[in-house]
């Protein structure tokens, strides 16, 4: 769909980019709302929105499509408001990054047939509107998950990502998405955080760690609070991924403890083989 009026709730790095790119693509009316006045002022000055709304409800009541670009916990709360205020015939999506929990909440509050979950796979260099860009989603992959078997709303939302923002939408069921993201995004984040924690608590003192180490264990996109919410919302699948990692680490630990060169080589080759196959 190509809405006449797009609403964006949350004008940070991702939401600000959605609004900005939609405005640049010629959407006639782009309504934005943020609880952070400095972001609203920046969005107006950049021309990212055509109108700054005074409340989330004002956006929901006037838009053909609303993108919820708030942090995960806030997005769940906004779904309650959207169920009450979104007009008949309008659609709603989000950018949370965990699909099943969001879809379950949307269904519970009666928004299911007007909502599809979205997860744009983009990296941003910071937080807030200062990290927004007017071309953030061009050629980006965006996962879109329908509510059950009825994917009519998901098709409309996917069409918006493609036609307006130039992204490559992939419609996928929520459970498949969340399992994939648990292994490819959430597990690396937890491993990096665990390594940083181990270095902080048990690492050698008085050393300056090289830049490569700091990058490997440093913060990724998103705040601590956002990652807390994402990991909790997807905790069952993250736990499965952590158990898989523990099994692999256990095999490495045994090979090292026993000085088993053959087992260690096989362990390393299995990882190298997966990387080769995954890169094809």
Secondary structure by P-SEA (a helix, b strand, c coil): ccccbbbbccccaaaaaaaaaaaaacccbbbbbbccaaaaaaaaaacccccccccaaaaaacccbbbbcccaaaaaaaaaaaaccccccbbbbbcccccaaaaaaaaaacccccbbbbbbbccccccccccccccccccbbbbbbcccccaaaaaaaaaaaccccccbbbbbcaaaaaaaaaaccaaaaaaaaaaaaaaaccccccccccaaaaaacccccccaaaaaaaaaaaaaaaaaaaaaaaaaaaaaaaaaaaccaaaaaaaaaaaaaaaaaaac
